[in-house]
């Protein structure tokens, strides 16, 4: 009954254990539909030729080796593609396995390009639509053979139509996998993009000596949904299942958990997270926190569950470290010890923030690879399969008689003292013997957190258990130096601010030998008496010079507009002048001032109060003000309000559909539907769906707006690269501030938090909020597109 997944000659699943007498033992758990995918090098030609219908219909598909010269690419690729990309894309066919490839075989096309992809394109009669793209990085230095550079886009396209192919409507196909439409309308296009990633997550291999990928088709009745009680993205599976899923291999025998992508359109939807071994169960248990996309609300694409193992644990490094604590294992070799990772730089800085002396850290780093000295590890987080670990405690698996009484735990990226905590380790004193024995069977590599209504991981740098790894330290000397003083200081990261810094007040200042320059106040550094830092900028937006000034120096000989209470037109015809009745600082009387007077006093920068007055009186929307004055004021109009939702619609006197838009500032305005279709697709689509308008006149095409918005977002040129660069810049500024000011300085705290916020920007439509003096330390493009002044 699963013929819809694989068709005849295109089937790439081979019988697991073929030629192995033990394969019959698996029949009780896995039917032939649950077999593993083979991708060894000997099968690579067959693996890369899946989708015979595409290969036969267009034999010259421009599939090139990874190191093909770009000169040949330009000759071979169609002219349309060469003009679409600055550097022509390379089509990749790799020995890999992911859900959409299993689903659609050779109709999936993977391209790597230096430039952002297009949402769709045609080639040799085939029409392709993008399903997912991500920005990847290559390791190493120097130029690459294909001129892609170190950062490149890896894009997944689906051939939706073409000669000899049955047409696929991508929107409908995705809807039959999961309810991505509702996810987009409720949580935004950014969230949907991150969930599309689950459809192309690669399967891991069993081990280096086995060709199979860990991708299975399982029956719905092998799963059960469980209530969430501190699971945080971690469920359970029987050990026997895990051994079967990993092919009864050597890694399968020592594995205690797997990271998975589970896709069941008719049963559970799309899930991601960890599954840990649990005794006494007969099904795979999926908590609600693992489900990221609801099941399909249309006709499900298939009835089985696609089970994709992304990683299995312990990692090789964890297994090597665990051999130090296992009396039945040989000690690691000298080469293996050299490959063990030290405490990472972020965690070292957090230790310094918490009071640990730098010399103590350095001594540990110099000799931790001695067999009896290693007392730290990077451990995968899982929830307690026994339900017996006390609240506020953890358990370290596979450490045997070396079990510490407490550990220091943090999660990367960590940037400040409160990101790490000391936690007590559960033992026979506060656990049942049965639970202790069950957990003690697990190999080294996991930190086990208790279940409950008050879970511990969110208190450790906002952690969870869907694949997060934790840095764990149990060295006595390092722990003795840790202090919790200041961890809960709410003033950390706050900056001095007042009316001068909030408005970014500008003023003239004479620089010796360079004359009078305009300076902008960017930071308040002292109160009583008030002192500020002001700066002047070069054309590229970088700070050119800085000075320290007092409030008196800023206002010296200058009066600033504080309120506008009226306006009038003086004169006739071309000689008419608009004047504003103004109140100035340090002056109680109102005075009529012309545009030129205001420009001179404010150094040609329109004051906020004047702009706000013009908006409130509607002066920018009619012919009262001269065109030149309107353009000057419009330059400084603050467009902070974003559309929240559409709340109504009607047909106007001209017969056109208008929609009532509700904005983030609480206002509501009527706008033409056609004018809003380009910038408000999500809001229009959500309103049309809620009110059953998809088939109504004027609303045609809106049912596909959610996917168009997701595809547009994926293909936006600057965003992906900008976010990567923004994370790098915030990290660099954080390290610089740490070295210059220490871990508790406000600038250090703010840069660290900005770095963590930047890592969330791919999933959430947010902007960094920085104080003015730090805002200007970002490159101009990054701060204008992705940051705002706090």
N, C-alpha and C positions, 0 to 999 in steps of 0.2 A: 504493500500500500504506500510505500514511500517513493514510488517511481517519479513523483514530481520533483524530487531533489536531484536525482541522477537519471540521465537518459542513456540507455544502451552503451554505445561506444565511448561516451564521454565520462563514464563512471571511473573515478580515480580511487575508489576505496578498494583495497585488496584485503583478502581474508587475513585477519590477525592470527599469527602463529601458523601460517600456511606451511605445511611440511613438518610441523611440530606435533608430535603425538599428544601433547598436552592441550591442544586447541579445543578438543571436545569437552574438556572440563569447564570451558567458559560458556557452554551452551545455555546453562541455566540462568546466567546473568545477561549475557549479550547475544542477541540474535545476529544474523548476518548483517542486518541493518545497523548494527552498533559497532561495526568493525573500524579499525584504525586506518588512517590515511598513510600511504607509503610515499616517501619523498627522497629516497636514497639517490646517490649520484647515478647509479646504473639505470634507474627508472626516470632520470631527469627528462630525457627526450619525450617520453610518454606523458610525464607530468606537465611539461610545458605546452603540450599540444592538445590539452583538454579543450573541448569546444571545436570538434572537427568541422562543424558547419561553418564557423567563421574562417578557419584555416583554409578550407577548400574554396570558399567563395572569394577570398582575397589572399592569394598565396604570398604576395609581397607586403607583409604587414609592418615592415620596418622594425623588426625585432633585432636589436643589436646587442653584442656582448657589452659587458659593463665598462670596458676600457676602450670602446670605439672612439676614434678621433672625431672631433666635431666637424671637421672639414667634410668628411664623408657623409655625416648626418645631413648637412645642408644640401648635398647633392641628392641624397636618397629621399628626404622628406618632401611631401607636397609643398608647393609654393605657399599655399594658404597657411600652413603651419609655421613656415619659416618667418612669415611676416607677422604672425601672431605672437611670437616669442623672440626676445632679444637673443637668447641662446636657445637653439632648438632643443626640445625635450628628448630624453632618452627613454625608450620603452623598455621596461624591465620584465623579464620572466624569471622568477627566482624559485628555488625549491623550498617553498613556504606554503603555509596552509592557514586560511582564515575563513570565517563563516560565509561571507559573500562569494568567495571563490568556490567553496563547496556547493553553494546554492546555484550559482550561475556559470561556473566553469570558465571556459574560454571567452565568454562575453565580457568578463572583467578585464580591464586593461590598467596597468600600473605605469605611470609616467613619473620621471624625476625631471624637474626643471628649475632653472635658476630664478625664473620669474614666476609670479603668481599665475595659476591656471585660469582658463576661461570656464564658465559654467557648462558650456557645451561646445561641440565642434563636430564637423563632418569630415570623413576621410574614406575615400574609395567606396562611396555608397553607404557607408555605415554612419549612423548618427549616435554620438556618444553624449552622455550626461554625467556630470560629476556627482559622486556619492560622498566622497570625503577627501580632504587634503590636510596635510600637516607640515609644519616646518621642521626639518630634520637637520642634524649636524653630523659632519664627518670628523673623525678623529685625525690627528696629525697636523702637520704644517706644510706650507708650500702649495704650489698650484696643483690642481687635479687634472687628470688626463682629459676629462670631458668638459672642462672649463665651467663646471657647475659651481665651483667654490665650496667652501666648507659648510655653508648653510644653503639648503636647497629644499624645494617643495616636493613632497611625495604625494601624488594624487591618484585616486582610484576612480576610474570611469566605468560606466556600464554601457554596452552597445544596446540601445533601446530599440533600434530598428535597422533594417538593412536587407540586402538580397538574401533570400532563403531563411530569414529569421522571423520568428513570431514576435510581433511588437510587444514591448513591455512598457506600461505606463509607470514610471518610477514612483510617482506620488502614491498610486494605488498599491504598488508592490511593497513600498515601505509601510504603508498603513496596514497591510496584511501581516507584517512582521510584528509591529507594535504600535501603540497609540502615540506616535511622534507628533501628530497634529496637536493634540491637547497639551502635550508637554511644551510645545513651542508657544502656544497661546498663554499658558499659565506661567512658565518660567523663562521665556525668552529664547531667541534663536541661539544665543551663546550656549545655553544648556543643551540644546538639541545637537549642536555641533560636537560637543564633548561626548554625547551618547552615540553618535554615529561611529565614533572611534571604536566602540565595543564590537561593531560589526566587522571590523578589519583587524582586530587584535590577533597577532600571530600565535599559533599553537606552538608549544614547546615540543622538543623531541624527548623520548624516554631517557636516553643517554647518548653519549657520543658513539657508541658501538651499535646502536639500533636505528633503523631508518624510519620507524613509524612516528607520525605526529600524533599528539594526544587530542584528537578530535573524535567525538563519538556521537552517535544518535541513540538516545535513550527513550524509554517509554515514560509517559506521564506518571504512571503508577509507581515509578521508582522514586518519586519526590513527594514531600509533604511540606506544606507551609506552616510555620510555627510563629507564635507571638514573639514580638520583639521585647526583650527585657535587658537592655545593655549589650546587645549583640553587636551593634555598630558596624554591620556589614560582614559579619562572620557567622557562618552556619556550621553544620556538622555532616559527616558521612561515616559509614562503617569502614573499618580497616580493610575488610574483604573487598569492598567496592574500590577503595583506593588502590589496592594491589592489582585488581583487574584493570582499572583505568590506566595504570602505568605499565601494563604488559608483563606483570610478574617478574619485573627486572630487579636487579640489585638495588637501584635507587628506590624502587617501590617498597622493598622490605624495610628500609630505614625511614621512609617518608612519614611525616606526621601531619602534613597539611598541603593543600594546593590552592593556588590563586586561579580563579575561573571566570569565564564568561558563559552564561547560561541563557539560551534563547529558546523560549517556548511560546510561540504566538497564540496557541489556543488555551494555554494553562496558566503560566505565571508571568509572561512578558519577557523582558530583557533584564537579567540580573548580573551583577558583578560583585566580587569580593573574595573572601577566604572561606575554605571549608576545612575544618580541623577534624581529626579522627576522634570518634566518640564510641565508647563501649555500650553495648546493650540496645542498639537501634538497628533497624533493618531497611531504612530508607534515607535518602539524602534530604536533610532538613534545611529549608530556606527561610530565614527570617525576613520580615517586611523590609528591613533596612538594606537588604541586598538588592531589592527590586528597584531598578532605576527608570524603567519604562513600562507602563501598564500593558497588559495583553491586548491583542488586536480587537478592535471593535467592529471590524469588517470580517469577511471570510478569511480565516487564518490560512497562511501560505502552506503550512504543514502541521500535522497533528503531533509529531514527536518533539522531543527536546534536543536541540543541538548543544552538546556539552564540550566546551573548549577549555582545555587546561593550559593556562598561560605560563605558569611556573609551578614547580614542586619544591618542597622544602624538606630537609635543610639544603641551603646553597652549599657549594663546594667549600667555600671559606668557613662556613659554619661547621661543616662536617670535619674539616681539618682541625679547627679549634676544639671541637668536641672530643677528639681523640686524646687531648691532654687530660681529660677528666674521666675517661673510660678505661678502667684497668684491663679490660679485655681487648683493647685496641693497641696497636703499636704507636709509639710517639711519632709525631709528624717529622718528616725529613727536614734537613736544613733549608733546602730549596722551598719547601712548602711554608716553613716559618717565615721566610723572607717575603712571601707573597701576602702575608696577613696584613690587614689594614690597620694603621694607627688610629688613635682618636682623631676625628676630623677637626678641621680648623674652627668650624662653627661651635662645636661642643667645647673645645678648649677655651674659646672666648667666653662662653656661658659660665664655665668653671671659674674663669678669672672674675667675671661679674659677681659671682657668689662668694668671692673671698679667697679662693684657692691661690696660693703663692705660685708665681710663674716658674720658680726654680723647682718646685715640687712636681709640677706638670712636666717640665723638661726632663727631670730625672726618670720619671716613669716612661716617657717616650723613648729614652735612650736604651732602656733595658727590658721593655715589656715582652720582647720576643724570646726571652729566656723561658725555658720550659715551665718553670715554677712561678713565673712572674705575671703572665698575661691575666689581666683581671678587668677586661672590658670586651664588649662585643656589640655588633650590630644585629639585633634580633627582630624577627618578624612577630608582630602582635596578633594574638588569637584570643578568643574568649574561652572561659573555663568550661570544658566538656563535662566536668563532674558536678558543677554547681556548688562546690564545697569550699572554694577559696573565700576567706573572710573579706568583707568590704574594706577597701583601702590597702589591700595587700596584693602582691603578685607572686607568680611562681616561675622560676627559671628552669627550663627543661634540660635534661641531660648533663647536669653539672655534678650529680652524685654527692660524694662526701665533701665536696668543696663548696657546698651550699652556704652563701653568706646570710647574715641576718637582715641586711638592708642593702639597697642598691640606689644609685642615682640614675634617673631615667629622663631622657629628653628626646625630642623628635626634630629632625631637620626639615626645612631650614629653621634653626634656632638662633636668636639674635640678642636676647636679654635674659637677665637672671631668672625671671618668673617662668621662662620656658622650660626649666628643668626642676624636678622635684626629687626628694629622697623618699623612698617607699619601703615599707617593711616586707620581708619575704615570708610567705606562708611556709609552715613546716609541720612536723608531727604534733607540735604543741597546740595548734589551732585548726587541724584538719583531721578527718577520719582516716584510718589506716587504708581503707579501700580506695578512697580518692587519691591518697598519696601514692599508692602503688600504681594506680592508673596513669597518673601524670608522670611518674618516674620511668615509665616504659617509653616515653617519648624521647627522641634523640635531641641532642643539643641544637639550639637554633631558634627557640621561641621564648617569648615572654608572655605568660598567660595571665589575663586580667579577669577579675571576678565579674559575674553577672549581677544585675540589680538595677534599681531605679535611679541610682546615683553613680553612673559609670565613671571610672577613673581616667580613661584615655583623653576625653575632652579637656581635662585639667592639665594635661601635659601638652602644651602648645597646640591645642585644638586638634588632638589626634583622633583617629578612629581605628577600626580593625578590618578594613576592606583591602588591606595590602600595605598598610603603613609599617615601616621598620623603625625601631627605636634604638638609640644609642644607650647602652646600659653599662654602668661602671660599678665595680664593687671593690676597688682597691682601697684598703683601710686608710692610707695616708691621704689620698685624694678626698675621701669622704670626711675625714676629720677636719679638713680646711673649709668645708662648705658651710656657709651661713645663710640664713633665710631673711636676714635683716634687709629691709628695703624692697623685698619682692612684691609687696602689696602696696607700695607707695603710689597712689593714684596721680601724684603730681609729675611722675616721670613721663617725659615726652611732651609736657606742656611748655608753651612759650609765652613770654610777656607780650601783651598786645594792648593796643588802645586805638583811638580814632585815627591817629597819625599813620600807624602801620597797616591798619585794615584798609584804608583808602589808598595806600601807596603814595602818600603826598609827595609832590615834587616842589622843588625850590631852587633858586639860583645860588651858586656858591662860587667864589673867586678862588681859582687855583693859581698859585704863584707861577708866573712864567707862561701860563696857558689861558689866562683870562677867565671870564665868567662861563660856567658850565651848568647845565640842568642836572640835578641829582634827584633820585627817587629813594624815599625811605623804605628800607627792606627789612629792618629788624630793630626791635627794642631790646637793649642789653642791660638796662638798669632802671630802677625806680627810685624816686626821692634822693637826689634829683634825677629826672628822666634823661637818659642818654640813648642815642640811636646810631645805627649804621645806615648810611646812605650810599648809593652807588650810581655811577653813570655807565652807560652800555654802548658797545660797538654795534655796527649795523647787523651783525650776525646774532645779536641778542645776548652775547656773553658779557659778563661784568668786566668793565674796562678799568675802573678805579673805584676805591672805597674810602670813605672818611667816617670818622666818629663826630657826631654833633649833638648839641643839647636842644631841647625844645625851643629855647629862646633863639638859638641860631636859625632854626628852621623858620620861625615866624618873624624874624627880625626885619622890620621895615615892610612887612607884607600883611595884607588882609585877605582872608579867604572867604569865599561865598558860603554862607551858612543856610540861607533860605531865599526862595523866590516867591513873592506874594502877588505878582501881577505882571501884565505885559501891555504894550500899546504900540501903535504905529504912528510915527512922527514924520511929517512932510508928505509930499504928493509925488506920484509918478515914480520915475527912476530915482529920485532923490529921497524917497521915503526910507525911513530907518526904523527897525523894530527895537524897542527898548524894553528892558525888564526891570521891575521894581525889586531891588535886592537888599538883603540884610547881610552885613559882613561881620566876621569875628571881630571882637573888641570894639564893636560899634552898635549902639542900640537903635539908631535911626535907619529908616529905609531910604534908599536912593535909587533914582532911575539911572540905569547904565546901558550903554549900547553894546552890541556884539563885540566891537573892536576893543572896548574898555575891558570887557570880561576876558577876552582872549589874551590881552597883555598881562593882566594880573595873574592868570592861570597858565601862563607859558604855552598858550595855544592848545591846552588840554581841556575839553569840555567838562565842567564840574558835574558830579553826579546829581546834585540837587537841581541843576538847570535841565539836565536830560530828563529827570523824573518829572519835573514840572511840565515840560513840553509834551511828554507822553500822557500825563494825567489830563491835560487840557486839550488833547487831540490836535496839537499844532503840527505834528509831523505827517498827518493824514490829509491836510487840506492846503490851500494856497495862501494861508495867512503869512507864513514865513518865507523869505526869499529862498530860492533853491540852494544857494551856496550855504546858507545857515542850516538848512535842513540836513544837507549832506554831512556837515561838520558834526551836528548833534547825533545823527544816525550812526556815526563811527563809534560812538560810546554807549549805544543802547545795549543794555545787558539782556541777553536772551537766555535766561536761566530756566525758564519754564519748558518742561517736556510734556508731550502728550501722554496722558495716563490711559484713557480709554475713550471710545465713542459711545455716547449714551442715547442718541436718538438720530432719526433721519427724516427727511421730508422732500417734497418736490417744490422748487421755488417757482416764481411767476414766469420764468423763462423755460420751464419744463425740465430743468436740470436737477439732479439729486444733490442735496446738501446734507452734510452730517454735522451733528453737534459734538464738538471735541471738548473734552474736559482736560485741563492742563494741570501740571503739578503745583502751580501756585493757587489753585482753586477756581480759576476763571473758566468760563465756557464760551466758546465762539462757534458760529456756523461757518463751515468751509465747504467748497465744492468737492464732491466725492472724487472726481477725476483729478483734481489738483493734489489730493492727498494720497493717491494710489502709489506714488513712487516712494514716499518717505514714511508712510504709515501702514505698511502692508499687514503687519501683525495685528494692529488694532482694528483695521477694516475686516480682515479675515475672521477675527474672533467675534466681532459684532455680527457679521453675516452668518456665521455658524450658529450663534446663539438665537438668531431670529429667523433661521431657515430662509435666507435670501440668496443662496448660491445660484438658483435657477431663475431668479427674477430679472427682468430687464434692467440693464445698467450695472448689475452686479456680476455679470459673466466673468469667469476667470478668477474670481476671488477665492474659490475653493483651493486653488494652488498657491495662494500667497505665502502660506507658511513655509513651503519648500523653497520658493523663490527667495524668500528672505534668508533662509539658512544657507542656500547656495551663494547668494550675494555676499553674505558675511564671510564664508570660507574663502572666497576669491578676492576679498578686499586687498588691494596691493600692500598698503603699509602696515596693516594691523599685526599680522603674525610676526614679521621681522621686528616691528617696533616693540612688541611685548617682550620678545627675547632680549633685545637691546636694553629695554627699560629695566629688566631684572638684573642684567649685568651691571648697569650703571648704578642702580640702587645698592647692589652688593658692594661695588667698589667704593662708593661714598660711605657706606657703613663701616667698612674696614678702615678707611682713612680716618673717619671720626673716632673710631675705637683707638687707633694708634695715637691720635693727637689729643683727645680729651678723656679717654677712658670709657668704660662700659656704662656708666651711670649718667653720662652727659645727655642733655636733652636731644642734641643733634644726632648722637649715636642711636638713641632709642628710636627717634623718628625715622631715620634712614633704615634701620632694621625692620620696623613695622611696614615701611613702604615696600621693602623688598618682598616681604611675605604677601602683602596685598597684591603686588604685581604678579605673583605666581597664580593668583586666583582670577586674573583678568581674562584668561582664555575661556573660563566657564561662566563668568558673570560680566555684565556690562557695567563696569565701575570705573571711576577715575581716581587717581591718587590725589590726596589732599595734603598739601605741604605748606608750611609757613613761607612767607614771601622770600626770606633770605635763602632758603633751601630750594625753593621752586626755581630760582634763577641759576641753580647749579646743574640743572638738567639741560641737555641740548635743546635748542629752540623747538625743533619739530616734535620731540617727545613731550615736552611740557605743554605745548599748545594742543596736541591731539589726545593726551592721556593723563593730564594732571590739571589741577586747579589750585588757586591760592586759598589756604585755610582762613 
